[in-house]
Amino acid sequence: MKILYVEDNDDNIYMLERRLKRSGFTVMIARDGAQGVAMAAAELPDLILMDLGLPVLDGWEATRQIKAAPQTKHIPVIALTANAMTGDREKAMAAGCDDFDTKPVELPRLLGKIQALVPGVKAS
């Protein structure tokens, strides 16, 4: 399974990318929202992990653009945020995200969300 992780923080990328790869996923990295939109269209990943606080184009707008494009609208998006504020989950869902999670990421919880959105996924 191919995951696009849209994240600008090097520490977060290092930690989660490594853990996802150990769980058997192929992971691609986009470092801002605009790059995430472009990579979603070019690579057609099975799932997108979208940080909300991104440079160039924030995660909410990047998700709106991904969900508006016919070739990428079917790709599940899980919003990730470190600074969860009241209403962020609702705002992320309104932008088109399929689920929402907080950082630091608890891998078992995230894997459960991935498996719920992409049936048949086996993570180790």
C-alpha positions as CSV (number, residue, x, y, z in Angstrom):
1,M,0.0,0.0,0.0
2,K,1.3,3.4,-1.0
3,I,0.9,6.3,1.5
4,L,1.5,10.0,0.7
5,Y,2.6,11.8,3.9
6,V,2.3,15.6,3.6
7,E,4.4,17.1,6.4
8,D,6.9,19.9,6.7
9,N,8.5,19.0,10.1
10,D,11.6,16.9,9.6
11,D,11.3,15.2,13.0
12,N,7.7,14.1,12.3
13,I,8.7,12.8,8.9
14,Y,11.6,10.8,10.2
15,M,9.6,9.3,13.0
16,L,6.4,8.4,11.2
17,E,7.9,7.5,7.8
18,R,10.2,5.0,9.5
19,R,7.4,3.4,11.5
20,L,5.1,3.1,8.5
21,K,7.8,1.5,6.4
22,R,8.5,-1.0,9.2
23,S,4.7,-1.8,9.1
24,G,5.0,-2.6,5.4
25,F,3.9,0.5,3.7
26,T,5.5,2.4,0.8
27,V,5.8,6.1,1.9
28,M,6.2,9.2,-0.3
29,I,6.8,12.6,1.3
30,A,5.5,16.0,0.2
31,R,6.8,18.9,2.3
32,D,4.0,21.5,1.6
33,G,0.4,21.5,0.6
34,A,1.0,22.4,-3.1
35,Q,3.5,19.6,-3.5
36,G,1.0,17.3,-1.8
37,V,-1.7,18.1,-4.3
38,A,0.7,17.6,-7.2
39,M,2.0,14.3,-5.9
40,A,-1.5,13.0,-5.2
41,A,-2.4,13.6,-8.8
42,A,0.9,12.1,-10.2
43,E,1.3,9.2,-7.8
44,L,-2.3,8.3,-7.0
45,P,-1.5,6.9,-3.5
46,D,-3.9,4.6,-1.7
47,L,-4.1,7.0,1.3
48,I,-2.9,10.5,2.3
49,L,-1.8,11.6,5.7
50,M,-2.2,15.4,5.7
51,D,-0.7,17.7,8.2
52,L,-3.0,20.7,8.6
53,G,-0.4,23.4,9.4
54,L,1.6,23.4,6.1
55,P,3.5,26.1,4.2
56,V,2.6,27.3,0.7
57,L,-0.9,25.8,0.9
58,D,-2.4,24.6,4.2
59,G,-3.7,21.1,4.7
60,W,-7.3,22.2,4.6
61,E,-7.0,23.8,1.2
62,A,-4.8,21.0,-0.1
63,T,-7.4,18.5,0.9
64,R,-10.2,20.6,-0.8
65,Q,-8.2,20.6,-4.0
66,I,-7.5,16.8,-3.8
67,K,-11.2,16.1,-3.2
68,A,-12.3,18.4,-6.0
69,A,-10.2,16.7,-8.6
70,P,-11.8,13.7,-10.4
71,Q,-8.7,11.6,-10.4
72,T,-7.9,12.0,-6.7
73,K,-11.3,12.6,-5.0
74,H,-11.6,8.9,-4.1
75,I,-8.3,8.8,-2.1
76,P,-8.9,8.7,1.7
77,V,-7.3,11.6,3.6
78,I,-6.5,11.5,7.3
79,A,-5.8,14.9,8.8
80,L,-3.0,15.1,11.3
81,T,-2.4,18.0,13.7
82,A,-0.2,18.7,16.7
83,N,-2.2,21.7,17.9
84,A,-5.7,20.3,18.0
85,M,-8.1,23.0,18.9
86,T,-11.9,22.8,19.4
87,G,-13.5,22.6,16.0
88,D,-10.4,21.4,14.1
89,R,-11.9,17.9,13.5
90,E,-15.1,19.4,12.2
91,K,-13.1,21.9,10.0
92,A,-11.0,19.0,8.6
93,M,-14.0,16.9,7.8
94,A,-15.7,19.9,6.1
95,A,-12.6,20.3,4.0
96,G,-13.0,16.7,2.8
97,C,-10.9,14.7,5.2
98,D,-12.1,11.2,5.8
99,D,-10.7,11.0,9.4
100,F,-8.7,13.0,11.9
101,D,-5.9,12.2,14.3
102,T,-3.6,14.1,16.6
103,K,0.2,14.2,17.0
104,P,2.2,12.8,18.4
105,V,0.8,9.9,16.4
106,E,0.0,6.7,18.3
107,L,0.8,4.1,15.6
108,P,-1.7,1.4,16.6
109,R,-4.5,4.0,16.6
110,L,-3.4,5.4,13.2
111,L,-3.1,1.9,11.7
112,G,-6.7,1.2,12.8
113,K,-7.8,4.3,11.0
114,I,-5.9,3.3,7.9
115,Q,-7.4,-0.2,7.9
116,A,-10.9,1.2,8.4
117,L,-10.5,3.5,5.3
118,V,-8.6,1.0,3.0
119,P,-10.2,-2.4,3.4
120,G,-7.9,-5.4,3.1
121,V,-4.8,-3.5,4.4
122,K,-2.6,-5.7,6.5
123,A,-0.1,-3.8,8.6
124,S,2.6,-5.6,10.6
